Amino acid sequence: MIKTLENLPTGSSLALQEVIDNLPWNTQGLINAVTQQYDSGELLMVAWMNKEALLETVASKRACYWSRSRQCLWRKGETSGHTQEVKSIFLDCDGDAVLLKVDQKGAACHTGRKSCFYNQIIDDRVVVVNDKVN
Amino acid sequence: MIKTLENLPTGSSLALQEVIDNLPWNTQGLINAVTQQYDSGELLMVAWMNKEALLETVASKRACYWSRSRQCLWRKGETSGHTQEVKSIFLDCDGDAVLLKVDQKGAACHTGRKSCFYNQIIDDRVVVVNDKVN
């Protein structure tokens, strides 16, 4: 269904519930979630969402993912306090990825770093390039 | 192996080939790839890489993905000319996602839009918010 938006002009729209019901959820019922700091553009993390997590995120404006390891909803920051206030949400062209632009409190990464992407490939090495913030 | 970098200070490093050989490739031999315009921070697309695609991207500094639909290497822009010049590459904390910061020529999206994330969730609608650039 989301593909019907491909050739429509800016401002065209579809009902959210119908789009969500028809997203190409994978065999585990998940789509990719990519999370970016809304003002700096820094990429914070990549995770997964099921339908329930996406609907909760839309409704609560707090990022909620699906934890594949724990097999439960993962309300980001619920225990750490490192919540993500959702500023805007986008679906990609084929609907198997969602982008959250958020305001990250503290660290997005479990290592205490702001972003999970702290390992840079430089020539033939993988180099730690960011310090912990917490 | 990449997890050994978690608690090491900034500047610590591992050999790239060893890290790549030990990434947690999924059952299809893939990791997530997220691609961002290097200067503006605009999120362009989400795709997949196998080991060969990652090694080629590192060596050529042109983004090369794995096409799950076509089951072959996908040298971005090979037919369209909409190439992605790779400025920097990062692995996330657990090594199942790679971030490319690129300079995108033309459109990253097959619809002709700069970014694939042109469908914004606004209240109870999904709204097209970006025009085609090509």
Interface residues (C-beta under 8 A of the other chain):
Chain A: I2 L5 E6 N7 L8 P9 T10 G11 S12 S13 L14 A15 L16 Q17 V19 N32 V34 Q36 S40 G41 E42 L43 M45 V46 V58 S88 I89 F90 L91 D92 C93 D94 G95 D96 A97 L99 C109 H110 T111 R113 C116 F117 Y118 N119 Q120 I121 I122 D123 D124 R125 V126 V127 V128 V129 N130 D131
Chain B: I2 L5 E6 N7 L8 P9 T10 G11 S12 S13 L14 A15 L16 Q17 V19 N32 V34 Q36 S40 G41 E42 L43 M45 V46 V58 S88 I89 F90 L91 D92 C93 D94 G95 D96 A97 L99 C109 H110 T111 R113 C116 F117 Y118 N119 Q120 I121 I122 D123 D124 R125 V126 V127 V128 V129 N130 D131
